[in-house]
Amino acid sequence: MESIPENLLGEIIVDRDKIGLIVNRVAKSIYYSRDYIDNIPVLLCLREGALPFFTDLKKELDLLHFTYDSAELSAKSYKGAHSSGTVEITSYSGPSLKERLVIIVEDVIDSSTTIVAIYRYLVSQGVRQQDICTLLFKEKPENSEWRKTGLDGFQGYPEIRYVGLFIPDQFIVGYGLDYRNYGRECKDICVLTPDGQIWIDAQYQDQ
């Protein structure tokens, strides 16, 4: 992991203390859902960005004595500041997903590209039901209809059941979120300034 000079970071969108409160609230929402009373769900982490959220969410669920299985999936989609438009599922580690109820744990919903690819992959694995749990959801015009609909709603997008926080459409780093592998280690979630993107691009080209 690479660090970003502090002067290249903008405002703090969510500080570490608030992140903890959000994770606690999301965990309780999952715990009190009727869907999981007689069903043990699979918590599916989308590495690597979602790993800190996934880890903290599991800790909160453990404190609530909530039973679940864990799984991890890697999907490559980001190239720089924008989605490449294509997604490659590179690995899966966990139990069989056939006829299981899966909670997709994501760090941020930026566009539908990655999630729709994951949704199709899970359908191919015979999953019975899948819900999305995201720490952050970017308020973008193309996402506005998605947040209002369910699994068979707008363009067939999966249902977003659990959202930690709705945020503006800005590029952010910290708490697992990165730009070209820079910024993951920041404890707070911060805006990456345009100068910060330029600086990281220069470091990336020199590697």
Residue pairs with C-beta under 8 A, 6 or more apart in sequence:
1 178
1 181
1 182
1 184
1 185
2 181
2 182
2 183
2 203
3 182
3 183
3 185
4 173
4 182
4 183
4 186
4 192
4 196
4 199
4 200
5 196
5 199
8 192
8 193
8 195
8 196
8 199
9 173
9 183
9 186
9 190
9 191
9 192
9 193
9 196
10 170
10 190
10 191
10 192
10 193
10 196
11 190
11 191
12 188
12 189
12 190
13 167
13 170
13 172
13 188
13 189
13 190
13 191
14 22
14 136
14 165
14 167
14 175
14 188
14 189
15 188
15 189
16 175
16 187
16 188
19 56
19 135
19 175
19 188
19 189
20 56
22 135
22 164
22 165
23 53
23 56
23 57
23 60
23 135
23 164
24 60
25 164
26 57
26 60
26 133
26 135
26 162
26 164
27 57
27 60
27 61
27 63
27 64
27 66
28 60
28 64
29 162
30 36
30 61
30 66
30 103
30 133
30 162
31 61
31 64
31 66
33 161
35 41
35 101
35 129
35 131
36 66
36 101
39 101
40 67
40 68
40 69
40 101
41 68
41 69
41 100
41 101
41 102
41 103
42 68
42 69
42 70
42 71
42 94
42 95
42 97
42 100
42 101
42 102
42 103
43 54
43 57
43 58
43 61
43 68
43 69
43 70
43 71
43 103
43 105
44 71
44 72
44 73
44 94
44 102
44 103
44 104
44 105
44 122
45 51
45 54
45 70
45 71
45 72
45 73
45 105
46 73
46 74
46 75
46 104
46 105
46 106
46 107
46 114
46 118
47 72
47 73
47 74
48 74
48 176
48 184
49 107
49 108
49 176
49 177
49 178
49 184
50 105
50 106
50 107
50 135
50 176
51 176
52 107
52 175
52 176
53 105
53 107
53 135
53 164
53 175
53 176
54 105
57 105
57 133
58 68
58 70
61 68
68 103
69 94
69 95
69 100
70 94
71 92
71 93
71 94
71 95
71 97
71 102
72 91
72 92
72 93
72 94
73 89
73 91
73 92
73 93
73 94
73 118
73 121
74 89
74 90
74 91
74 92
75 87
75 88
75 89
75 90
75 114
75 117
75 118
76 87
76 88
76 90
77 83
77 84
77 86
77 87
77 88
77 113
77 114
77 117
78 84
80 179
80 180
80 201
81 171
81 179
81 197
83 110
83 111
83 113
83 114
85 113
86 113
87 113
87 114
87 117
87 118
89 117
89 118
89 121
96 125
97 122
97 125
97 126
97 127
98 125
98 126
98 127
99 126
99 127
99 128
100 127
100 128
101 127
101 128
101 129
101 130
101 131
102 122
102 127
102 129
102 130
102 131
103 130
103 131
103 132
103 133
103 161
103 162
104 115
104 118
104 122
104 130
104 131
104 132
104 133
104 158
105 133
105 134
106 114
106 115
106 132
106 133
106 134
106 135
107 134
107 135
107 136
107 175
107 176
107 177
108 134
108 135
108 136
108 137
108 138
108 167
108 172
108 177
109 115
109 132
109 134
109 136
109 137
109 138
109 143
109 160
110 138
110 140
111 140
111 142
111 143
112 142
112 143
112 146
112 155
112 157
115 132
115 157
115 158
116 156
116 157
116 158
119 130
119 157
119 158
122 130
130 151
130 158
131 158
131 159
131 160
131 161
131 162
132 158
132 159
132 160
132 161
132 162
133 161
133 162
134 160
134 162
134 163
134 164
135 164
135 165
135 175
136 163
136 164
136 165
136 166
136 167
136 172
136 189
137 143
137 147
137 160
137 163
137 165
137 166
137 167
138 166
138 167
138 168
138 169
138 170
139 166
139 167
139 168
139 169
140 169
145 153
145 154
146 153
146 154
146 155
146 157
146 160
147 160
147 163
148 154
149 157
149 159
150 159
151 157
151 158
151 159
153 159
170 191
171 179
171 191
171 192
171 197
172 189
172 190
172 191
172 192
173 179
173 182
173 183
173 184
173 186
173 189
173 190
173 192
174 183
174 184
174 185
174 186
174 187
174 188
174 189
174 190
175 184
175 186
175 187
175 188
175 189
176 184
177 183
177 184
177 189
178 184
179 192
179 196
179 197
179 200
180 200
180 201
180 203
180 204
182 200
182 203
183 190
183 192
192 200
